[in-house]
């Protein structure tokens, strides 16, 4: 969670814990030193939260003097897997950006871990010093939404507050609202089908354009490329049957066609109001993302840390070192 004197971005879960963390973070902004504070909190005894459990807060102050480090961190994260290693010694903190395995066991394991389970890790040594390791590359799954009609606009209003990276595509520039959140990437494309090739591998797709032929062309392009995590198409059962039959006739593999989700939305919502449809679709997307994360964590738990090859393993890819 990023905390400033006049606002914050992100969350650590809300409630009394977050309220106190905000106050502690703002007090750290006003302090001369130390640059890092750590606080261990027993939620029941210390905060009166009936959920229970124990958490440790790492609070770190960044100033203008850290801009070069932060810029380098952005570059490293854009290139691939990267870890920020922050070591607290006394009242000072040292930081390194690590982009390849082999520097030390903890950072190597974090670099090789699938992104879904590469959570921040805190290590302590016998001398009372602490080290925090954080993966820097984007953890948010990409979603490409085609269509800026009534349902598309209603869906974007919901999606902007969800943990995903949204790209919104339409050929009609006038359909986009005048103001959109900075977290939404607008892509005005006169040929939306051609944009499919630019989507990242493993993206999720939603097709809800103003044109059935365009919906079909998008479905065909996405299924033929066959590098998607999930693909949903707005429409009825009859539309789904017609599209699936035509896709098979056009040579799209039966396995890929079977992965096309249509109709979309969770069961139990019968209203045809755009906002109601959007609620059901957003819930379905989050169910799919959550299922993938849970599955990945289950697979990861069955592996040992020795399953990771070194620099060129499938999780790490080809990594370049970026100096801090």
C-alpha positions in Angstrom: 0.0 0.0 0.0 1.4 3.4 -1.0 0.8 6.1 1.6 1.1 9.8 1.1 0.0 12.6 3.5 -3.1 13.3 1.5 -4.2 9.9 0.3 -3.3 6.3 -0.4 -3.3 3.7 -3.1 -3.9 0.0 -2.6 -4.9 -1.9 0.6 -3.6 -4.3 3.2 -7.2 -5.6 3.9 -9.0 -2.7 5.5 -10.4 -2.5 9.1 -8.6 -1.3 12.2 -5.2 -2.7 11.0 -5.2 -0.6 7.9 -6.4 2.5 9.7 -3.5 2.2 12.2 -1.1 1.4 9.4 -2.1 4.6 7.5 -1.4 6.7 10.6 1.9 4.9 11.2 2.9 5.4 7.6 2.2 9.1 7.7 4.2 9.5 10.9 7.1 7.8 9.1 6.9 10.4 6.3 7.5 13.2 8.9 10.3 11.4 10.7 14.0 12.1 10.0 15.0 8.4 10.6 14.8 5.5 10.5 13.8 4.9 6.8 12.1 1.6 7.7 10.0 0.5 10.7 8.7 -2.9 11.4 5.8 -3.8 13.6 4.4 -7.2 14.7 0.7 -7.1 15.6 -1.4 -9.8 17.2 -4.8 -8.8 15.7 -6.9 -10.1 18.6 -4.9 -8.9 21.5 -3.5 -5.7 20.0 -6.4 -4.5 17.8 -9.4 -6.3 19.1 -10.1 -8.0 15.8 -12.0 -11.2 16.2 -10.5 -12.7 13.0 -7.3 -13.4 14.9 -3.9 -14.0 13.5 -0.6 -12.3 13.5 0.8 -9.9 10.9 4.1 -8.0 10.5 4.1 -4.6 8.9 7.1 -3.4 7.0 6.9 0.4 6.5 9.4 2.1 4.3 9.9 5.7 3.4 10.8 6.7 -0.2 12.0 10.2 -1.0 13.2 12.1 -4.1 16.6 10.6 -3.5 15.2 7.2 -4.3 13.9 8.2 -7.7 16.7 6.6 -9.6 16.2 3.3 -7.8 12.5 3.4 -8.5 13.0 4.2 -12.2 15.4 1.2 -12.4 12.9 -1.0 -10.7 10.3 -0.1 -13.3 12.7 -1.0 -16.2 13.5 -4.3 -14.5 9.9 -5.2 -14.0 9.1 -4.4 -17.6 11.8 -6.8 -18.8 10.6 -9.8 -16.8 10.9 -11.3 -13.4 12.7 -9.1 -10.9 13.1 -8.9 -7.1 13.7 -5.9 -4.9 15.8 -6.9 -1.9 15.7 -4.5 1.0 18.0 -5.1 4.0 17.4 -3.3 7.3 20.5 -2.8 9.4 20.1 -0.6 12.4 18.3 2.5 11.3 19.5 2.3 7.6 18.3 0.2 4.6 20.2 -1.1 1.7 18.4 -2.1 -1.6 19.3 -4.3 -4.5 17.4 -5.1 -7.7 18.0 -8.8 -8.7 17.0 -10.0 -12.1 18.7 -13.4 -12.4 18.9 -16.5 -10.1 22.2 -17.3 -8.4 22.7 -14.2 -6.2 21.3 -15.9 -3.1 18.8 -18.8 -2.5 15.9 -16.7 -1.3 15.9 -14.3 -4.3 16.5 -17.2 -6.7 13.5 -19.1 -5.4 11.3 -16.0 -5.6 12.5 -15.3 -9.2 11.7 -18.8 -10.3 8.3 -19.0 -8.5 5.1 -18.6 -10.7 3.9 -15.1 -10.2 0.7 -16.2 -8.4 2.7 -17.5 -5.5 5.6 -15.1 -5.5 4.5 -13.2 -2.4 6.8 -10.9 -0.4 9.1 -12.7 2.0 10.6 -11.5 5.2 13.8 -13.0 6.5 15.6 -12.3 9.9 19.1 -13.2 10.9 20.5 -13.8 14.4 21.8 -10.2 14.7 18.3 -8.7 14.6 18.6 -7.5 11.0 15.8 -8.1 8.6 15.5 -8.6 4.8 12.4 -8.1 2.7 12.2 -9.6 -0.8 9.5 -8.4 -3.2 8.7 -9.4 -6.8 8.4 -6.3 -9.0 6.9 -7.6 -12.2 3.1 -7.1 -12.7 1.0 -9.6 -10.7 -2.3 -8.4 -12.3 -3.9 -10.7 -14.9 -4.6 -8.9 -18.2 -8.2 -8.7 -19.5 -9.0 -7.4 -23.0 -12.6 -6.2 -23.4 -14.0 -5.6 -26.9 -17.0 -3.3 -27.0 -17.9 0.0 -25.5 -21.7 -0.3 -25.6 -24.1 -0.2 -22.7 -22.8 -3.4 -21.1 -19.2 -2.7 -21.9 -19.4 0.7 -20.2 -21.2 -0.8 -17.2 -18.6 -3.5 -16.9 -15.6 -1.1 -17.0 -17.1 0.9 -14.1 -16.9 -2.3 -12.1 -13.6 -3.7 -13.5 -11.6 -0.6 -12.7 -11.8 -1.5 -9.0 -10.8 -5.2 -9.5 -7.3 -6.7 -9.3 -6.7 -7.0 -13.1 -5.1 -5.0 -15.9 -7.9 -3.9 -18.3 -7.5 -3.0 -22.0 -10.7 -1.7 -23.6 -11.0 -1.8 -27.4 -13.6 -0.4 -29.8 -13.5 1.0 -33.3 -15.9 3.8 -32.4 -13.9 6.5 -30.5 -17.1 8.4 -29.6 -18.3 5.4 -27.6 -15.6 5.8 -24.9 -16.5 8.1 -22.0 -14.7 11.5 -21.9 -13.0 10.5 -18.6 -11.7 7.0 -17.8 -9.6 5.9 -14.9 -5.8 5.9 -15.5 -5.8 2.1 -14.8 -7.8 1.4 -18.0 -5.9 1.3 -21.3 -8.1 2.6 -24.1 -7.4 1.2 -27.5 -9.3 2.9 -30.4 -8.7 0.5 -33.2 -10.3 0.7 -36.7 -9.5 -3.0 -37.0 -10.1 -4.6 -33.6 -9.5 -8.1 -34.9 -5.9 -7.1 -35.7 -5.3 -6.1 -32.1 -5.7 -9.6 -30.9 -2.2 -10.4 -31.9 -0.9 -7.7 -29.6 -2.6 -9.1 -26.5 -0.2 -10.8 -24.0 0.0 -14.6 -23.8 -2.4 -15.9 -21.2 -4.8 -12.9 -21.4 -8.5 -13.2 -20.8 -10.9 -11.9 -23.4 -14.5 -10.6 -23.4 -16.3 -9.9 -26.7 -19.4 -7.7 -26.6 -19.3 -5.5 -29.6 -22.1 -3.9 -31.6 -21.7 -6.4 -34.4 -22.2 -10.1 -34.6 -19.8 -10.5 -37.5 -17.2 -8.6 -35.6 -17.8 -10.8 -32.5 -17.4 -13.8 -34.7 -14.1 -12.6 -36.2 -12.7 -11.8 -32.8 -13.7 -15.2 -31.5 -12.0 -16.9 -34.5 -8.8 -14.8 -34.1 -8.6 -15.5 -30.4 -9.3 -19.2 -30.7 -6.9 -19.7 -33.6 -4.1 -18.0 -31.8 -4.9 -20.2 -28.8 -2.8 -18.4 -26.2 -5.7 -17.2 -24.0 -6.5 -18.1 -20.4 -10.3 -17.6 -20.8 -12.6 -16.2 -23.6 -16.2 -15.1 -23.0 -18.8 -14.0 -25.6 -22.0 -12.2 -24.8 -25.0 -13.7 -26.4 -27.8 -16.4 -26.2 -27.6 -20.1 -26.4 -28.6 -20.0 -30.0 -25.8 -17.5 -30.8 -23.3 -19.7 -29.0 -24.5 -22.8 -31.1 -24.2 -20.9 -34.4 -20.8 -19.5 -33.6 -19.4 -22.9 -32.4 -20.7 -24.7 -35.5 -19.3 -22.0 -37.9 -15.9 -22.0 -36.0 -15.5 -25.7 -36.5 -16.5 -25.4 -40.2 -13.8 -22.7 -40.5 -11.1 -25.1 -39.3 -10.8 -23.9 -35.6 -9.9 -26.9 -33.4 -12.7 -28.5 -31.5 -10.6 -28.2 -28.3 -10.3 -24.4 -28.7 -14.0 -24.0 -29.6 -14.9 -26.0 -26.4 -13.1 -23.4 -24.3 -15.3 -20.5 -25.6 -17.7 -19.4 -22.9 -21.1 -18.3 -24.1 -23.5 -17.2 -22.7 -21.4 -15.4 -20.0 -22.2 -14.4 -16.5 -22.9 -16.4 -13.3 -26.1 -18.3 -12.8 -29.0 -16.7 -10.9 -29.0 -13.2 -12.3 -31.9 -12.9 -14.7 -32.1 -9.1 -15.1 -31.2 -7.7 -18.5 -30.2 -4.3 -17.2 -26.6 -3.6 -18.4 -25.3 -3.1 -14.9 -26.9 -6.4 -13.7 -25.3 -8.2 -16.7 -22.0 -6.6 -15.9 -22.2 -7.7 -12.2 -22.7 -11.3 -13.3 -19.8 -11.2 -15.9 -17.4 -9.5 -13.5 -18.1 -12.2 -10.9 -17.5 -14.9 -13.4 -14.2 -13.4 -14.5 -13.1 -13.2 -10.8 -14.1 -16.8 -10.2 -12.0 -17.9 -13.1 -9.0 -15.8 -12.0 -9.3 -17.1 -8.4 -9.6 -20.7 -9.7 -6.4 -20.3 -11.7 -4.5 -18.8 -8.8 -5.6 -21.6 -6.4 -4.7 -24.3 -9.0 -1.2 -22.7 -9.4 -0.6 -22.6 -5.7 -1.7 -26.2 -5.4 0.8 -27.3 -8.2 3.5 -25.1 -6.7 3.1 -26.7 -3.2 3.8 -30.1 -4.8 7.1 -29.0 -6.3 10.5 -28.6 -4.5 12.7 -25.6 -4.9 15.0 -27.8 -6.9 12.5 -28.1 -9.8 13.6 -24.7 -11.0 16.4 -24.8 -13.5 18.7 -21.8 -13.3 18.6 -18.8 -15.6 16.8 -20.2 -18.5 14.0 -22.2 -16.8 10.4 -21.8 -18.1 9.4 -19.6 -15.2 12.3 -17.3 -15.3 12.9 -17.0 -19.0 16.0 -15.2 -20.2 16.8 -12.6 -17.6 19.2 -9.7 -17.7 20.7 -8.1 -14.7 19.7 -4.5 -14.0 22.1 -2.6 -11.7 20.6 -0.6 -8.9 
